[in-house]
Amino acid sequence: MVDRERLKAVLLHGARQFPPVEQLLQRISKKRPHDRVDASVWEDQYNSGHWDFLTGMTEAARHAIVAEWRERLKPGGSVLEIGCGTGLLCRAMRRAGYERYVGVDISQTAIVRAEAELADAQTRFIAGDAATVALEERFDIIVINEALNYFVGPGAFLRRLHGSLQPGGVLLISMAECNLRDGLAKLAIWREVLPDHAVIEEVSLQREIWPIWTIRALKPL
Ligand SMILES: C[S@@+](CC[C@H](N)C(=O)[O-])C[C@H]1O[C@@H](n2cnc3c(N)ncnc32)[C@H](O)[C@@H]1O
């Protein structure tokens, strides 16, 4: 079983490196229904502890990378986080400090937890669908940490978000690939998104076999 999964991870690596391999695998793999789920599902999942694993050591590795890149690219700058959940990344980023942080999440439960621990004069949370929420301000960095796949039309969604970036602003995006089918779905999202952006930095982080996280810092073209 483990060997079969290892082989699938190697196939996914091949798909990432060679577009014809990806095209072949995308053609023969069973398409996944879209990840988007109703707000009520997120409430149930946060209340049942489904997402508690996000506070673990493994997830802390990707949080550390995103927090460090944020500080190097826009030291002390303003941050918008889409799909901020309970504010785990906000907690990691505030150690280095920021001028202002706004976190948006569709789950009221997650936002209430984040607010209770982290809200202050520089730190604000909004409960709502980031696809429709009105954002008046502009930010130096927009972070989408394990959430882009929940938006229908991720390419168009990111293009709209460009309007919330300061000139010279940067997007930080992390997406996990949890199995071959999930990985192919995430590769398709990257293929949709990358033509509109220049890649400033990118890295893959792998935990034994799965997940494989891809983290990219992007500049709108
Ligand atoms: C997999 S969790 C990741 C949480 C956190 N960013 C992290 O990396 O630990 C995805 C998050 O996206 C949020 N989300 C999903 N769809 C959303 C939407 N349309 N608008 C805002 N947040 C959304 C969920 O409520 C959830 O908190």
The ligand as a Gaussian input file, in Angstrom:
#p B3LYP/6-31G(d) Opt

LIG

0 1
 C       -8.140000      24.017000       5.191000
 S       -8.684000      25.401000       6.130000
 C       -7.160000      26.304000       6.304000
 C       -7.157000      27.210000       7.495000
 C       -5.873000      28.032000       7.684000
 N       -5.687000      28.961000       6.576000
 C       -4.639000      27.154000       7.810000
 O       -3.897000      27.017000       6.849000
 O       -4.406000      26.592000       8.878000
 C       -9.530000      26.348000       4.896000
 C      -10.168000      27.609000       5.457000
 O      -10.787000      28.324000       4.386000
 C      -12.018000      28.858000       4.840000
 N      -12.882000      29.145000       3.693000
 C      -13.383000      28.264000       2.795000
 N      -14.139000      28.878000       1.883000
 C      -14.093000      30.204000       2.188000
 C      -14.676000      31.367000       1.613000
 N      -15.474000      31.294000       0.541000
 N      -14.419000      32.570000       2.183000
 C      -13.624000      32.663000       3.288000
 N      -13.058000      31.582000       3.886000
 C      -13.283000      30.374000       3.342000
 C      -12.556000      27.766000       5.767000
 O      -13.536000      28.206000       6.676000
 C      -11.267000      27.313000       6.470000
 O      -11.032000      28.047000       7.639000

